[in-house]
Amino acid sequence: MDMHASMDMQAIVDEALSHAETYRGHGEVTDYIPALSKVDPNKLGIAVALRDGSTYVAGDADELFSIQSISKVFTLSLALQRVGPAIWNFVGKEPSGSPFNSIVQLEAEEGKPRNPLINPGAIVVCDQLIGDRNADAAVDELLQFLAERSGEDHIRIDEQVALSESQYGFLNRSLANFVAAFGNIKNPVEEVLSVYFRQCSISMSCRQLARAALYLACDGTDCSTGDAIILPTRARRINALMLTCGHYDNSGDFAFRIGLPGKSGVGGGILTTVPGVGAVAVWSPGLNAAGTSLAGAMALEKLVESTGWSIFV
Ligand code: GLU
């Protein structure tokens, strides 16, 4: 897995981007959140952050975009540290095989979402992250965590996107209320949703995201200092959930093609971890039918082919 030492990483990253060029602008830009529909579909960026601290980028890797559901990986990390294994009383660990906002399983499974990376599961995680604090405290903790992990002074929320999410959040509101009806959300539903909508509306670049996720590639530690960020067992489990559940009903296809733990967002970002090696973030707003970036996945497929980074190699 340490093949990268002898590779020309910049050439590999450039090649992954040019491979994805053919798909630039293809797919559908999210329109159910109106503020996201205005994004230029031709954006395409990639960043690779390695455990030795080096970062390689190409294309629009420094442009901020809406990270959307990629945020679910980070809130899960924080909530797990806060609540511990008791979190699994409220949310499961199985792939859903359903779209990100599906309500059907929730009824049969009595308000316990299948996993923390689908919308109802992430909403339950937000409730657990709030705990006995207020919603703003949970959001502040998340923003500070992302700033520290990515090495930035500040990470910000795009308030226009957050407002748009809330105004058009009919399904997410239904999911949250449905779960609350089964007693699986403790705080007021609107407060929990305010955290969820804000976490989805965080703006970050590919470079920032790849750097922020490095702890997941280094067994839960800061790769450069060795400081513990989350327990090693939890980092491994989050990677397992990303592999099996990170792309909704497209998770099997993503594992088949790319073979890395990943999380997609409807803003067109995909974050993947390469355990023991580093983290990769790609962004291109055009999505496939399951909400995963089309050109982004093509770039990752090429990167994995060139590096041999699939965990199944
Ligand atoms: N904010 C989006 C929603 O809740 C997130 C979905 C995604 O990125 O997959 O619908």
Residues whose N, C-alpha, C, O or C-beta is under 5 A from the ligand:
A	BS01	LIG	Q68 S69 F100 N119 C200 S264 G265 V266 G267
